[in-house]
């Protein structure tokens, strides 16, 4: 097939829910992708942070291939080794007590919300079910996680939403406390870096103050690490750089390096909340996906994570050193990078794609970079060359 063949076939037979670039990708080697016409692209997007090990990683391919030959799926009425190993590794490396596995980030956040509400119901009865989230946040596209999302742009058309969500301003601890003052709040849910909102890191002092407040009121602190977790920011989870101990952490995206896998981690205080029959999912903990997750977790050694930090610092420094008039700011942690621009960020990213660089947008004015964690120096240099060329035209 050619690019146009794939584009035509897709447009003819799928719903038009995506505004796609006119590119049909066929294959890749680490962070270098190729379309059906043989054009090369440097991948600074990794499927929106999903392909954490890039394309064709030998350890990942071997792990999922071996598992596919043994056991593709069984229901959660039975035990499997890959999921057990994933849960063990995640708990040992975080200090959490237990894991629940799902298929996606939105589903992981749904699980965290259900856990928080049941925890409060079990201890305090009905009427204490509200959850405070932050403006500019993004927690998913289900009806409930859209209600949790603090961005009106995602809300139109889909009313009525699930009740019980209150929005507060990020980095305003007094506002969060005020939102919790009427005694109906069971949890606070936050991203430590608001990805879709514009790659906006929360202030450490704010996060720590909210964490302390929640602990004093038996309000669960839920941290959405769907985008920031699994090595993306240079630690296994971003909260480990904030000096806090969340009650619940959700994750997805990069955990299985391209396979649909997500989940929730819960600490000692609430790990027993979701008892048998209170929550479930058919594909959660799928053995092939879990095998992929185990390959990812085995890769994320302290040395590897240190390299993620160094790569991110190098990219941010390079962009800042260009001193281009169009660049208003460079921010982020690890390989989750936001470039504030004064031009149309969507137009700029479109030009980058046409020139062979895959990048993302976020918020109202931000170009978002989320390359594979395994990206090489040569791939970084090639991508930065295209990035600079495009931004220099403004």
Secondary structure, DSSP 8 states (H G I E B T S, - for coil): --HHHHHHHHHHHS-S-----S--EEEEEBTEEEETT--EEEESSHHHHT-TT-BS-HHHHHHHHHHHHH-S---TTS--HHHHHHHHHHHHHH--SEEEEESSHHHHHHHHHHHHHHHHHHHH-TT--EEEEEBT----SSHHHHHH-B-GGGTTT--S--S-EEEE-TT-HHHHHHHTTTS-EEEEEE-SEETTTTSEE--HHHHHHHHHHHHHHT-EEEEE-TTTTTTTTSSSSGGGGTT---SEEEE-GGGGTTS--EEEEE-TTTTTSS-TTS---SSTT-HHHHHHHHHHHHH--HHHHHHHHHHHHHHHHHHHHH--TTEEEEEEETTEEEEEESS-HHHHHHHHHHTTEE-EEETTTEEEE---TT--HHHHHHHHHHHHHHHTT-
